[in-house]
Amino acid sequence: MHVVATAGHVDHGKSTLVRALTGMEPDRWAEERRRGMTIDLGFAWTTLGSGETVAFVDVPGHERFVPNMLAGIGPVPAAMIVVAADEGWMPQSAEHLAALAALDVRHGLLVVTRSDLADPGPATAAALTEIAATPLGEVPAVAVSGVTGLGLDELRTALDALVTALPAPDTTSPVRLWIDRSFTVKGAGTVVTGTLGAGTLRLGDELTLGDGLVRVRGLQSLGKPADSVQAVARVAVNLRGAARDDVSRGDALLTPGRFRPTDLIDIRLHGDPTADLPTTMTLHAGSAAVPVRVRPLGPDTARLRLSRPLPLRIGDRLLLRDPGRHHVAGGVTVLDVAPPGLRRRGAATARAHVLDTMDGHPSLAGELTRRQLIRAPDLAAMGVPLPPAAAPVAGDWYADPVLWTSLAERLPHEVATYQREHPLEPGLPIEALRHRLGLPDRALVTALVRPPLSVRAGRVAAGPSGPPDELVALVAKAFDGLGPFTAPEANDLTALGLGPRQLAAAARTGLVVQLAPQVVLAPGAAEAAATALAALPQPFTLSEARRALDTTRRVAVPLLELLDRRHLTERLPDDRRQLR
């Protein structure tokens, strides 16, 4: 299927033409048929001589309904521009053409209607001149009459040529179906319609709608049920999990995780100078129309604050319009969907220079240069492709190569500095190192560690190192003259400067065996105690062990518990022990 939108001034015969081509009534509302004027979007389709099917989105031509018209042409790749032979080029012809140009529509044809009422030559020449100045360029022109049937065969041939020239759609892209109509079907529930510009919809698909998830319960295309629908196509989707009142025009069905709802974007404007823009305008994206506040940054770049978030990606082509003046300011290319704040003096000017280097074609290298560190899901949601050769540095994190190299060089210096300042510590805690390096994830720290550094017990340290000489001397002094199972008194340890941190460092480096916070023995005390207790009749009591080791209860209790933990002794139900 191919989808073509109509465009043109009110009462120039767009709906009559669609009706003549398809045999279907595009005006859905009784009010439209009574007034003979399209108010909202209409849809009809036909099969061409080649067998190709073309669906038409018939848009209103009156200036009061331009937002409806823009909702119809937003997702459509081609347009049929309609001009009446007896009236020629008119104001809404110009505004519709400006909208097509702003949205960068590059495929179309000119149809001059009511050719039975006037010579189509002058209207054709004037319209072709206007169209040639837009991205549409030179287009074929056909003169027709929807009443007499004049030229309809030639128009069908021209439509065949038009749709044949359209680029092949990307049916593997994530789905973003802008909803242009929603209603309820008795027994089925909520149904939405839209133009599927890319991707494929399938029965059972789970999609994001607003803040929630919905499931595709049914699909129809061209009035027929389908198991799947590929772009480009008009499609009706029956949703499970969506209430009718929760869905409206301008919402979008999205592949989960592949789009980033944003209310702040940096853009390039193809049209009016940004300095001439009013502060408040309307941004048209797909079928959505939202008020925005405009902050000019450069001659053709600006920051837009949206009144509500939209699922936008880098490179999206949108339209900016001043509804007060009925004026299309131009097309918008989205440059950034997650721009940085502009709080410091001079930040706006600096940002304008950055935007001057961006062209709306997202690349991994460019985003890493600007963002330094970013996760793969965030890149995907912004529309940044990941080259097959590109590998994350840790988990799903991607890093700018220059930044990653500098971090790898800086990390050993941070660790060495910490160990000089904290000689009793076994290394720099990963969390502290993360803060020092300004990294958002501990996994990034671990990925930067290279020999001779290593990660041990949540800390980064150099290779094995002995205790400081000062600590060795203090421990030796603490045990001077004491028996093998005698612990220095707590007051004596404190007087020597052996506090909790020093004792912990001494235990960690093997200078002492720590039985309790301020109860320590010399190295090898556990093994020596087991040897001494082997001479006792088995099993033995705590009192017998204390006397055999010639120590105090303060030492004997935690020492025997240590022997239990090391499986050198076994505690019996009667609280006696025996060697294993």
LINJODA-V712531 format. One record per residue. PSI is psi in whole degrees, -180 to 180 (* if undefined). OMEGA is omega in whole degrees, 0 to 359 (none if undefined). BURIAL is I if it has 9 or more other C-alpha atoms within 8 Angstrom, else O. Layout:
PSI/OMEGA/BURIAL
PSI/OMEGA/BURIAL
This chain:
149/173/I
149/183/I
130/181/I
135/176/I
146/171/I
158/176/I
145/178/I
170/184/I
155/179/I
139/175/I
25/175/O
7/171/I
25/181/I
-50/182/I
-38/178/I
-41/180/I
-46/179/I
-40/180/I
-41/181/I
-35/182/I
-34/189/I
-22/187/I
13/181/O
154/179/I
109/181/O
-25/180/I
112/187/I
-29/188/O
143/177/O
-35/180/O
-36/178/O
-44/181/I
-35/179/I
-43/183/O
-13/183/O
30/182/O
130/178/I
130/180/I
-43/182/I
-178/182/I
141/174/I
157/185/I
136/178/I
166/182/I
163/179/I
163/176/I
129/183/O
174/182/I
-30/181/O
-8/185/O
-9/178/O
142/177/I
133/177/I
130/177/I
139/182/I
136/168/I
106/183/I
120/187/I
153/177/I
148/181/I
-12/182/I
144/184/I
-26/180/O
-19/185/O
24/178/I
-41/177/I
-38/176/O
-42/179/I
-44/181/I
-33/177/I
-29/181/I
-40/185/I
-16/185/I
-51/183/I
6/191/I
137/186/I
-13/184/I
159/184/I
148/173/I
106/184/I
124/188/I
127/177/I
134/180/I
134/181/I
-33/185/I
-9/179/I
-28/178/O
-159/184/I
129/186/I
169/183/O
-45/181/O
-23/171/I
-45/182/I
-42/182/I
-39/177/I
-41/178/I
-40/177/I
-37/178/I
-44/178/I
-41/179/I
-41/180/I
-36/180/I
4/176/I
37/175/I
125/188/I
5/182/I
129/180/I
178/174/I
158/180/I
132/176/I
119/178/I
110/184/I
175/179/I
35/179/I
-9/174/I
-11/183/I
-21/182/O
160/177/O
122/183/I
-9/185/I
-57/182/O
-43/180/I
-38/179/I
-47/182/I
-45/181/O
-43/182/I
-42/180/I
-35/178/I
-45/179/O
-44/185/O
-36/183/I
-24/181/I
3/182/O
175/177/O
-18/177/I
-31/179/I
-142/180/I
124/182/O
153/174/I
154/180/O
139/179/I
132/176/I
130/184/I
170/168/I
118/180/I
-16/181/I
-48/183/O
-16/183/O
2/179/I
129/173/I
-1/183/I
-36/178/I
-43/178/O
-37/179/O
-41/178/I
-41/177/I
-42/179/I
-38/177/I
-39/177/I
-46/180/I
-38/180/O
-51/185/I
-29/177/I
-32/182/O
-8/181/O
142/179/I
149/179/O
132/180/O
157/176/O
103/183/O
-4/180/I
-5/181/O
160/173/O
151/183/I
132/168/I
93/182/I
106/176/I
125/185/I
125/177/I
-7/179/I
143/175/I
143/181/I
175/181/O
134/175/I
126/182/O
128/180/O
-12/181/O
-34/180/O
-148/187/I
132/177/I
137/176/I
154/177/I
159/177/I
176/176/I
116/179/I
106/185/I
-24/180/I
157/177/I
-172/182/I
134/175/I
138/180/I
151/173/I
136/179/I
-9/179/O
141/173/O
128/184/I
156/175/I
134/173/I
110/185/I
-128/181/O
1/185/O
180/178/O
141/176/I
164/180/I
144/179/I
111/181/I
-30/180/I
154/179/I
142/171/I
142/173/I
130/184/I
37/175/O
5/182/O
141/177/O
150/180/O
149/174/I
-28/177/O
154/179/I
127/179/I
151/176/I
154/355/I
137/184/I
151/166/I
133/186/I
144/172/I
132/186/I
121/174/I
122/188/I
140/169/I
129/179/I
9/179/O
125/176/I
146/182/O
-40/183/I
-13/181/O
-2/185/O
137/178/I
168/177/I
137/181/I
-16/171/I
169/182/I
142/170/I
129/190/I
146/167/I
125/184/I
135/174/O
0/186/O
3/177/I
152/182/I
103/175/I
129/184/O
146/175/I
13/179/I
120/181/I
150/170/I
137/190/I
162/166/I
132/182/I
126/177/I
89/183/I
-122/182/O
151/171/I
140/183/I
-27/179/I
-22/182/O
-1/184/O
144/172/I
164/183/O
-36/182/O
130/179/I
-175/177/I
130/178/I
129/179/I
122/179/I
116/186/I
-126/177/I
5/183/I
148/174/I
115/184/I
140/173/I
144/179/I
152/171/I
134/188/I
130/173/I
102/179/O
141/177/I
-51/176/I
-176/181/I
-34/180/O
16/179/I
151/183/I
165/173/I
131/180/I
129/174/I
111/184/I
146/180/I
-19/173/O
151/183/O
144/173/I
150/179/O
90/186/I
158/179/I
159/175/I
134/180/I
-10/178/I
142/177/I
120/183/I
-175/181/I
136/179/I
127/186/I
144/174/I
100/185/I
-27/180/O
-38/180/O
3/184/O
48/189/O
129/173/I
113/181/I
-28/178/I
179/176/I
154/183/I
128/169/I
124/181/I
122/179/I
-32/183/I
130/179/I
-1/176/I
64/186/O
155/178/O
161/177/O
158/179/O
67/188/O
-30/183/O
157/177/O
133/180/O
-3/183/O
-38/181/I
-43/179/I
-43/179/I
-40/180/O
-38/178/I
-39/178/I
-39/178/I
-45/181/O
-29/178/I
-23/181/O
-4/185/O
140/184/O
6/180/O
6/174/I
101/187/O
139/177/I
148/180/O
-44/182/I
-44/181/O
-43/180/O
-37/179/I
-37/177/I
-40/183/O
-36/188/O
-16/177/O
-58/180/I
134/179/I
150/182/I
154/183/I
-44/179/I
-35/179/I
-39/176/I
-45/181/I
-41/181/I
-27/178/I
-7/179/I
21/181/I
119/179/I
147/178/I
111/178/O
144/181/O
-32/183/O
-14/183/O
128/181/O
141/176/O
155/180/I
-25/178/I
128/181/I
-122/176/O
23/179/I
134/171/I
144/184/I
147/172/I
128/184/I
-39/180/O
-45/178/O
-45/184/I
-40/178/I
-43/181/O
-36/178/O
-41/179/I
-34/178/I
-31/184/O
-31/186/O
-49/180/I
-35/179/I
-39/178/O
-43/180/I
-44/181/I
-42/179/I
-43/180/O
-43/183/I
-30/174/I
-39/182/O
-23/182/O
70/187/O
-22/181/O
-10/181/I
148/181/O
0/181/I
177/182/I
122/179/I
140/182/I
-40/182/I
-40/177/O
-39/179/O
-36/177/I
-44/179/I
-41/181/O
-37/182/O
-7/180/O
38/182/O
149/184/I
-8/187/O
136/179/O
-29/180/I
-30/178/O
-37/178/I
-49/181/I
-39/181/I
-22/180/O
-15/185/I
127/179/I
150/175/O
145/8/O
6/176/O
154/177/I
163/178/I
123/178/I
122/176/O
43/176/O
15/179/O
153/177/I
127/183/I
163/173/I
-179/180/I
175/182/O
135/179/O
147/181/O
170/178/O
156/177/I
145/180/O
-36/181/O
-39/180/O
-40/178/I
-44/181/I
-40/181/O
-40/179/I
-43/179/I
-40/180/O
-36/181/O
-34/183/I
0/183/I
121/176/O
2/181/O
152/177/O
170/185/O
-24/181/O
28/177/I
127/180/I
139/175/I
147/178/I
150/182/O
-41/180/O
-37/180/O
-40/178/I
-44/180/I
-41/180/I
-32/179/O
-10/182/O
18/177/O
83/178/I
-171/182/O
-43/181/O
-42/181/O
-41/180/I
-39/178/I
-41/178/I
-39/179/I
-40/178/I
-40/182/I
-33/182/O
7/174/O
12/178/O
-28/181/I
164/168/I
116/184/I
114/180/I
-33/180/I
172/185/O
-40/180/O
31/176/I
110/182/I
149/174/I
168/179/I
159/179/I
145/179/O
6/183/O
-37/183/I
-48/180/I
-41/179/O
-38/179/O
-40/178/I
-39/178/I
-43/180/O
-39/182/I
-17/179/I
-23/180/I
-11/181/O
152/170/I
136/183/O
139/352/O
174/182/I
162/180/I
170/176/I
-41/181/I
-41/179/O
-39/178/O
-41/180/I
-43/180/I
-38/180/O
-35/181/I
-6/180/I
55/181/O
-178/182/I
165/177/O
-33/179/O
-32/180/O
-40/188/I
-42/183/I
-57/180/I
-27/179/I
-43/178/I
-36/177/I
-37/177/O
-42/178/I
-36/176/I
-46/183/I
-32/180/O
5/178/O
30/173/O
-28/177/I
166/179/I
129/181/I
128/183/I
166/181/O
-27/181/O
16/178/O
3/171/O
167/181/I
161/173/I
153/177/I
146/178/I
*/none/O
